[in-house]
Amino acid sequence: MYYEVFVRSFADSNGDGIGDLNGLTDKLDYLDRLGVDGLWLMPIQPSPSYHGYDVTDYYGINPDYGTMDDFKRLIAEAHKRDIRILMDLVVNHTSVEHPWFVDSAAGKDSPYRDWYTWVDDAESATPADSATSNPAWHAALNGHYLGVFWEGMPDLNFDNPKVRQEMIAIGQYWLKEGVDGFRLDAAKHIYGDFNATVGSKPIQAKNKAWWQEFRQGLNAVKPDAYLVGEVYDNTAIVAPYLDNAFNSAFNFDLAESLISSASSESASGIGFTLSRIHEFFSKTSGGKFADAPFLSNHDQNRVMSALGNNVDHAKIAASMLLTMPGNPFIYYGEELGMSGVKPDERIREPFPWTRNAGSPEETAWESSTYRDPEVSVEAQESAPDSLLNHYRKLISWRAQEKALREGTIGSYDTDSSFVTSYTRVSGDEQVLVLHNMTKDPQSLTLEATKSQPTVFAKIAHSNNSEAKLDGRKLELPPYSTVILKP
């Protein structure tokens, strides 16, 4: 289970109001107790922007966050707790302040000119329809440059072998420093710059070839480096990235499905759907694929806001997420029920350690619009029914059950439109997961059939002591989750 953390918002160690690497290191015991296996750090390299997605030095550490020695200490302390470190690596574009771009923009004779894409006349550039719906071309003193996300983020030109070599060297450098892998930002936009061509086969083939080249370069240093890619698209587009390139791709469709199902209190047929998708991905990847399920991230409204601040719905969404196959990702503060609706700063607010703002470790770089005393570690730490302890419980089940951690998913039909159910199977270990999606108790009779021959005879885990299995009859209290074993 991975935890996405915005270092700027998480924990402050030196009183300047900005979260930093030492603050994160100081809080590793909190994350260890939660049950975290790995951290995804949003960008920590130097950048003029608060979010860091426009990098000025790929080999450096943002001075707001600390030093290289601080980062090495974080890695060492995380590894002592068996927590892996993933860096956010933004290779599609740099900052306009990156020395490469400054040199490139100086004129056509610059040795870095073709590290970016330039045209003399943006009006006649074809195509011109940016794949992100933002303007594609931006004026500079000596021409117009391509930047599909924003004028402050000029796109690198991956047709230039020097760019590809440098990005591989950057990845290798961080692996040698002890990083365990990368989250790869905007992965389909390396060559997919224009709406007219982003989904085309030639562009997809170029993207795949680049990421395979990147993977091969990393394998020379650390063959078990974990790569998870951001490819927000349909299954057919995502699949090629899993062929000797990424280990995982974030499952955006699943996130929408889980939140929709929790919000509407209706059963989800996710077992059947996922089993089909995973078969396809497994075939594409030669069996190496691991899913990356999540509920929300730094680009989306927070889960609690998406669910109308309904804690029961947040718990059932978490119960589904944390019993999914693969490597679930949670976004910092999700385990407390932090709220937040775009613009982006509002979904990246300071992490609430104490009931009231102002504690030394709490960051203050941005004021908290959604601050609630009960949505804090202090308030929820010792409350047995808190969302935080719900997350801890579900994550601990996952740690105990190999079938939940490593197993495949399969459909299981209960004939109920209010209970989401699926099997998880790893070798000879098998569990049946059932979620009562509603505020009402549900009664089920679990009949063995030709298609479902296994008899699940005992409750292995339940988040409600009133759940009962009597023979084949199962009683599920409101919003409860149970794990059954044969």
Steps between C-alpha positions, in 0.01 A plus 500: 500500500647834390440844647516809278648789695535869415813581701416873514176425687592201715726589793730792585822435693655848516213740567499678164145382427608288203491122517841344448685171469607496865139556604398201291781291651381598849153367414603164354377321812148635436516366144649170616215456747251573224654206312664684212733294276618793290486877460442683174655844545353771281787691331786590734739647243563877470211684333357854491147365568359388835400160351834422338376363167724743307855395585811720475759242613437127466801414718415728791274523805261793542667717770156559656499128581859453616826359368625186332621380840146547637364294211754223558400494868133468401582208269710326768235542771221390265693191397552409868121479521469309167346809339599561138551846350358594158586837349268689270702534179379766257670429169245631248591864561730726699458844651554804276767586757694177442847586360436271202197703397660838573784401266259353244298823493809715441501427128516247221872440549454372855628142557177449697272636226377154396454384860162672460263545205504840331312651206534845344130545444250349744209596275607256229627225736319172434340353697432768759227343714672424831420161654431671834259766363751768602681708234775294336735774378646791696685808378862567598760744364627256237195303391215305655554195721280200573354468850174309520438546874589866554737764366720443807549133405673467159484146360828316452566357152534123539583458132841632606710203625694733733177575690423131535854420616489779758166389644628144537813636671280699742297190586818298553646772723208494744492121510870502593414742781262241644161583349284192437312619193301778336152626440512616138303815431305562177635178349284503186596858414868430428403487133124550542492878471200558275139398527493385138781248552528417873303174460648401164698180455825670389501727807411212731782293350750783557387544861532127564845485339625789714375356828649160412831676432470677837423172679798332334725783617375467858536121492875549457507658849203351687298228324233500774431876480124556521350718227141619518370715217236767467308402185148638530335314213309188401621143552624452143719812522636411846591137423813552282670698779498180709709311243854518645457864601279574804422257781169679560273767363257695717148363460297818446187316386498292818531813717189647339315169536583456870396855592181476294407168660567628854308820434193327353503215759471250216683175430785511254577221254865590532615141552393398151616821330843503663561130442455554125721811491769334710505196270564734208770697686663180626521367144650830379759508779594133498345461844707779659224760533375626838201733513523841670151568641426829677207725593642846432829682453649852495315588178150404614246613758563319828307180571308643794377793292411271209289299748320802646686473836330168578739307726315168451542534124868589545549186710332271245702657216817434701388144574463432129828670409702314761366159396585556131782318318834670440656792685233737636599867524350740752540878494634666815217593737253267329530272803372787720225614264658828392265697273597707200357620171702658218679737432810288556627681810178403681561127444862528620447666838713452816473159666317535836708343777307661787141607563591866470737660251824647627687195627876512424491215247199629306583680178373851439610580144130511406201574722259211552153570365363164612655478851285290736625409851360146467685444173842470660737231623455620859120463485496164323807323642322340795140503372431135408237583237695781334576498129873484584454180699275361227787545252743341745271201547447436129870542425584253779259244348686544174833437674363181659338347191715400204187470285422869561858612432593284204186327377299536183142626512193309385126559489266359765126546459283539811186612310499815715501849352622636835803276563825524304679164498805345338753226560874544541716195426873438542612141444299284740396800711157644427278760666156642428464876556153644563404864557156614613478827309193626687368638829275193539596148618519244219438125519653265245495127436833389356410201285767284337435469125677353199653841424564576870584161653702623800321499834616792715448379854654753737543873556873579498465878536215740563486870584174448690465241777131455420576333166391136529543190285268215595546212259437656159316805636697822535379808690674822400451810719476843331812611309692194616775303330575134567766265370395134487719193465408141401 
